[in-house]
Amino acid sequence: MNWFGFGFNGFGQIRANEKLADGESALDANVTYPISIDIVCRNLEEEPVQICQHNSSVDTQIRTSWSRRAALHSNSDGRLCLAGFGVGTPSQRGCGGCVEESRGCQDAHISEGYLALSFTDRVECWNSERNEKKPGWSMAIPDNNGPSLAFPLVPGGYIASKPPFYHPLSPQLLAVSLALGTEHAVLLTASGDIYTWGSGSHGQLGHGDLNPQEEPRAMEALMGMPMSTVAAGGWHSVCTSAGGDLYVWGWNESGQVGLPSRALRGEQQKSQGTGGASTCKDQESSDDVFISIQAFPALVDVTQSCEVSKISCGSRHTAAVTSTGDLYTWGWGEYGQLGQGTVNSSDEPRRVEFFKDQGLRVVDVVCGPWNTFVSAIKEDPSLHPDTNILYPL
């Protein structure tokens, strides 16, 4: 398995930035096509020494914030390695350094101000802006007698990205997964129901209005349809059903919900200019319907030939992996985070052709606010056309 990244790279969180020449800005360092990331751990306190290798025996997961990338290695000595702002000078390919305090951690959540580490018996929150010798906050984790929990869920509640870190949840919810947006939360229960709360100013709660909710409220529009995954962007939300259908709701200014966006179409027409002949598709007619806020969940057909298996949301973009191993992206693309080789935005899901062209099957996707990270496996259908056997890179 190999990880690829594209999008905002102003702090070298995808690849190390060369020193910018006169007249260049951080935007010139952005990555519009997927590039391979070699996850190599390096110790900042000593001479650069490789201390663990990204290989088939080490399962690596990516966690992101706006300015940094964290690679969580789940080998026997599991640890977290950082790249990006405030980490130090990374190698040309690899990370800037390992977080020594993360030894043995099971999962992590990274934000601009804090790093939360989840261990089997405790959670620790470290201030990212201080050189602390011990965590600024920690909590023992009680035994979990309920369903398996995905961090930031912990028995009895969840861990937020800023103080106060611990928030209790009713045990009657039987939560199994939680996605945190900028101002809202989306929770998945063991029975496949979805609850949302927080700010509803952009329809991101999916209750048909723009009102806030202080407590988790069930999404009635999806009741009776078991869901399997949830994701939250800045001000939009996404979920997939047990059958692989994709539902979206919330703010659609940049097309991140996958529905026609008036603002986006207007930008496209301006960039195309007024000269020359235009087609009917280029012109806005009185029959066109545009969605700026989708306050109810809407079914979006990413592709009619297969199901959606993985989803992730950035601040204003969305990515989905299909059961056939294809990656589709849509929404805001100003930093190349859609992986299409341009900085154009899109309100329609489009396949990232790079992976298909390289004979790669996408297995996971993790969106940062302004960038995207993808794991893929080499596929050799010519040798095994019927069994579709996968081979690690």
PyMOL commands that set and color helices and strands:
alter all, ss='L'
color gray80, all
select helices_A, chain A and resi 26-29+100-102+171-173+220-222+262-272+353-357
alter helices_A, ss='H'
color red, helices_A
select strands_A, chain A and resi 2-7+31-37+60-64+68-73+79-84+97-99+107-110+114-118+122-127+137-140+153-154+157-159+166-168+175-180+184-189+194-198+213-218+227-232+236-241+246-251+293-300+308-313+317-322+327-331+346-351+360-367+371-379+390-391
alter strands_A, ss='S'
color yellow, strands_A
deselect
rebuild
show_as cartoon
